[in-house]
Amino acid sequence: MKNGWFTIKEVSDLFDNTRGAIRFYEEKGLIHPRRDEHDFRWYSIDDIFQLFYLKRYASLSFSLDETLTTFVKEAELTLPEIQTRINKREQELNAQIERLMQQREELRKYRRVLQECESPCTRIEVCPDYYVLTADAFADMTAADLPALKALIAAMPLTSVHADLIEGPSGWRSVTSLGIIETNARAAGIPLHPKMRKLPGSLAAVRCVRCEWDAMPGQLIEKALAFRDEVIASGKTVHSFVSTSLILVHTQEGKTIEYHKCYVPFQDC
């Protein structure tokens, strides 16, 4: 600092901005540094306060473009128009907070699931109505179907990837699919596409199983079906499929290990 003027380094340090960002503000005509005989930039107190205002609006989550058109420079909005924009931004933040809370809850669930990898056990879960879009259906999709697929991808982590083991004339086969709980789909505004198959709510026996990469997918199918036989042996009437979901892949003693969550849905207790 010299006689009330600041160097670009001092300004960038004050606001935690890169020098490129400060030059960008200059190009936008928001600040007006003077240059000395060596072509060095010097910023005035007025520039500092202008940057303070920009930082303040950024802290309220407004983008630079929104700040320019709403609060500073050549903005020509009425107070009701500004209020409308603030209300709109508040609604967007509320939606973002809701998404972050969902992500936090999914992380907590994932942490509990990883604990099951260390100590596999069988437990009973309530499975609500669920919609799945199988990989087989992807081959028949047209451009008009893509928005539904895009919406499912955007809804992660509420959307899950899993495989259904389905029995056919030639034995059991694995069909990969994307799935989402019906209530989550409706809350997220995801269209329930005609190619999506509904799985009715039921109870399910759940267990984590460990498989070695070199033995996939046969080992997973074998373990999942063995788990299904256990559930049947306990007197439960199971559905005609088993679902598996990949939890974790890691290397152990030079081998790649996969952990999968197996669901055996059943109709009664």
Steps between C-alpha positions, in 0.01 A plus 500: 500500500628848412330829581158336516551296181519121489696264277322218318666249734367682805151514351503132408615413853226715655219333307648154441464558128740407224668780310316382192165555675598853598606577143166359388318749724711773339403383150135513606550864603422428864830630636738757355863457609754760394831404348839641588796566272591129518145400397432354848139510613405691817155469655322774693280485808201536265613185318532320833143591596368400158665161543352481849150543355568233237628264769194568713255410226708194412473392866122508451555248216432741214713449191692792352249534216211501748681759710558725199140486381346523847711714730781696338616691195218540247230304679164667449269278702218616722489394864221245434709350217803474728280340767378246243857408412594461865196277559595288199857461627370404845287227346802371307707495819224313686499238225879480518489458879247219459731327250798539734300355790405204282864452403601511867240236586620282212857532629385388845321202346810417296715511813267250668510280191880500499494383861296202379788407270713431808230307685251353251166413655145441382243764577148577386428821308174660394522567127250761377355514148794522263543579129779354289625569149693199374801502271297287259261794456787733404535328161146599407528863617452790263602865533158567653582256782830663596355768733369226732842334507670835557263575790586167664872572470457854637310364802803312635563401775124432530535290184675168549670259262432134562456165328201269511558129477209370295423135431431406138486189282880486485553565871574811702629814332603843625324813372651835596261787568458847644245523779334757723240490776165619365453771765851636431430504128182698547664741748783563252255546213639203307260374234417133544576384148292222338817291462551509877379190686334533839604269782230493769599574857593200713730380772847381405777304665827690450860389535837622381701244298868503402620392157837489325533688175646205310195290589238756401213487416452128557608515864256783575210314339593184691512682835182696433306185411640321807374788710161470327489128589569589864207741504271241341616243756392736778140470377466818298340521157749692289446688174630360173813715501792607717651850487864581556664841532873575488619664821879513483799389293845489653831312486590259775818291503548562129145395413211718389203448731140603440237535771138473394176552686257216425123546532264202510146645491234287667123518535446384856674457831 
